[in-house]
Amino acid sequence: MNAGEFSLSSHFRVSGILLIAGLCVEGVSLFWVHPLAFLGFFIVGGALLAAGVLLYLYSIVFHPTANVPSDSRSR
């Protein structure tokens, strides 16, 4: 495993942790009967979910690809 693969897997791990944290915040706020529960659900949980999704997409789009040797038969 080279450094690029480790970096990508660590981005996926952090993204997954953010998504799980967002879902946990939203799940807890569903059982909380208070007007601030909506703010926790929407702002805190939504921000964690959005950060997880955006980090996941960022790591896929901007991850440098490995140099694949060209096939000599394709010429």
Short mmCIF file of the C-alpha atoms (twelve columns), coordinates in Angstrom:
data_MODEL
# 
_entry.id   MODEL 
# 
loop_
_atom_site.group_PDB 
_atom_site.id 
_atom_site.type_symbol 
_atom_site.label_atom_id 
_atom_site.label_alt_id 
_atom_site.label_comp_id 
_atom_site.label_asym_id 
_atom_site.label_seq_id 
_atom_site.Cartn_x 
_atom_site.Cartn_y 
_atom_site.Cartn_z 
_atom_site.pdbx_PDB_model_num 
ATOM 1  C CA . MET A 1  0.000   0.000  0.000   1 
ATOM 2  C CA . ASN A 2  1.568   3.271  -1.028  1 
ATOM 3  C CA . ALA A 3  1.051   6.690  0.540   1 
ATOM 4  C CA . GLY A 4  -1.654  7.688  -1.976  1 
ATOM 5  C CA . GLU A 5  -3.801  4.680  -1.156  1 
ATOM 6  C CA . PHE A 6  -3.365  5.299  2.559   1 
ATOM 7  C CA . SER A 7  -4.411  8.909  2.143   1 
ATOM 8  C CA . LEU A 8  -7.513  7.905  0.203   1 
ATOM 9  C CA . SER A 9  -8.521  5.269  2.743   1 
ATOM 10 C CA . SER A 10 -7.987  7.709  5.604   1 
ATOM 11 C CA . HIS A 11 -10.248 10.226 3.814   1 
ATOM 12 C CA . PHE A 12 -12.887 7.518  3.451   1 
ATOM 13 C CA . ARG A 13 -12.534 6.644  7.124   1 
ATOM 14 C CA . VAL A 14 -12.967 10.273 8.242   1 
ATOM 15 C CA . SER A 15 -15.890 10.658 5.856   1 
ATOM 16 C CA . GLY A 16 -17.560 7.577  7.317   1 
ATOM 17 C CA . ILE A 17 -17.010 8.823  10.862  1 
ATOM 18 C CA . LEU A 18 -18.599 12.169 9.977   1 
ATOM 19 C CA . LEU A 19 -21.590 10.418 8.401   1 
ATOM 20 C CA . ILE A 20 -22.080 8.138  11.411  1 
ATOM 21 C CA . ALA A 21 -21.760 11.087 13.809  1 
ATOM 22 C CA . GLY A 22 -24.342 13.027 11.808  1 
ATOM 23 C CA . LEU A 23 -26.764 10.114 11.849  1 
ATOM 24 C CA . CYS A 24 -26.255 9.658  15.597  1 
ATOM 25 C CA . VAL A 25 -26.945 13.353 16.259  1 
ATOM 26 C CA . GLU A 26 -30.073 13.185 14.128  1 
ATOM 27 C CA . GLY A 27 -31.208 9.970  15.798  1 
ATOM 28 C CA . VAL A 28 -30.765 11.402 19.290  1 
ATOM 29 C CA . SER A 29 -32.550 14.612 18.362  1 
ATOM 30 C CA . LEU A 30 -35.585 12.608 17.212  1 
ATOM 31 C CA . PHE A 31 -36.131 11.429 20.805  1 
ATOM 32 C CA . TRP A 32 -35.554 14.851 22.325  1 
ATOM 33 C CA . VAL A 33 -38.813 16.802 22.782  1 
ATOM 34 C CA . HIS A 34 -37.691 20.407 22.725  1 
ATOM 35 C CA . PRO A 35 -37.698 23.226 20.174  1 
ATOM 36 C CA . LEU A 36 -33.907 23.092 20.018  1 
ATOM 37 C CA . ALA A 37 -34.131 19.483 18.848  1 
ATOM 38 C CA . PHE A 38 -34.964 20.679 15.354  1 
ATOM 39 C CA . LEU A 39 -31.933 22.966 15.336  1 
ATOM 40 C CA . GLY A 40 -29.723 20.106 16.459  1 
ATOM 41 C CA . PHE A 41 -31.246 17.847 13.834  1 
ATOM 42 C CA . PHE A 42 -30.999 20.335 11.007  1 
ATOM 43 C CA . ILE A 43 -27.867 22.366 11.770  1 
ATOM 44 C CA . VAL A 44 -25.541 20.012 13.653  1 
ATOM 45 C CA . GLY A 45 -26.637 16.719 12.110  1 
ATOM 46 C CA . GLY A 46 -27.035 18.210 8.667   1 
ATOM 47 C CA . ALA A 47 -23.622 19.877 8.822   1 
ATOM 48 C CA . LEU A 48 -21.941 16.612 9.832   1 
ATOM 49 C CA . LEU A 49 -23.706 14.713 7.058   1 
ATOM 50 C CA . ALA A 50 -22.870 17.376 4.487   1 
ATOM 51 C CA . ALA A 51 -19.227 17.438 5.589   1 
ATOM 52 C CA . GLY A 52 -19.018 13.646 5.293   1 
ATOM 53 C CA . VAL A 53 -20.554 13.580 1.831   1 
ATOM 54 C CA . LEU A 54 -18.440 16.494 0.582   1 
ATOM 55 C CA . LEU A 55 -15.219 14.951 1.931   1 
ATOM 56 C CA . TYR A 56 -16.122 11.662 0.250   1 
ATOM 57 C CA . LEU A 57 -16.760 13.359 -3.088  1 
ATOM 58 C CA . TYR A 58 -13.647 15.520 -2.758  1 
ATOM 59 C CA . SER A 59 -11.462 12.495 -2.071  1 
ATOM 60 C CA . ILE A 60 -12.850 10.680 -5.117  1 
ATOM 61 C CA . VAL A 61 -12.579 13.602 -7.539  1 
ATOM 62 C CA . PHE A 62 -9.211  15.037 -6.519  1 
ATOM 63 C CA . HIS A 63 -7.382  11.791 -5.709  1 
ATOM 64 C CA . PRO A 64 -4.395  11.404 -8.049  1 
ATOM 65 C CA . THR A 65 -4.722  8.325  -10.198 1 
ATOM 66 C CA . ALA A 66 -1.944  5.805  -10.584 1 
ATOM 67 C CA . ASN A 67 0.081   5.861  -13.776 1 
ATOM 68 C CA . VAL A 68 -1.233  3.006  -15.857 1 
ATOM 69 C CA . PRO A 69 1.139   1.889  -18.622 1 
ATOM 70 C CA . SER A 70 -0.382  2.222  -22.049 1 
ATOM 71 C CA . ASP A 71 -1.116  -0.917 -23.992 1 
ATOM 72 C CA . SER A 72 1.087   -1.277 -27.053 1 
ATOM 73 C CA . ARG A 73 -1.744  -2.919 -29.015 1 
ATOM 74 C CA . SER A 74 -3.952  0.175  -28.770 1 
ATOM 75 C CA . ARG A 75 -1.794  2.110  -31.264 1 
# 
